Amino acid sequence: MNWKYSPSNKQFYKFVDASLLPSDVVDVTDAQRLTLLKGIAQGGVIQIVNGTPTVELSIKAQIDALEITATPRRMREATLGIDNGWLQNLNAQIVNLRSKLT
């Protein structure tokens, strides 16, 4: 394990004297750290689940991720009625997520 992550102050540590670290640090590999940083860049929040840091996307980030799938081609297919219910399903997912914002 090359890194440590502290959920209380939301920071990664490397090569720090253990006595200087917060008491809640967990071990993080280089690969996990990169995944966590990518998740944060996409609007995610790091959560510790069973001692392992994971990224949970905020509701807004989840909505954004769904909305960008509405490409011109997908919208054209929906307009022509050949999307197999894709647009209706997308809309239902977004409505469900938005209901959690209030």
Number of C-alpha atoms within 10 A of each C-alpha: 9 12 17 22 23 18 16 10 10 11 11 15 16 11 8 10 8 11 7 7 13 15 10 12 20 17 17 20 12 11 10 15 19 12 14 21 16 13 18 16 10 16 17 20 17 18 15 14 9 7 11 13 20 18 19 17 17 16 17 15 15 18 18 14 13 14 13 8 13 15 10 9 11 15 16 13 16 17 11 9 12 12 15 10 12 16 18 12 11 16 14 12 14 18 12 12 16 14 9 8 9 5
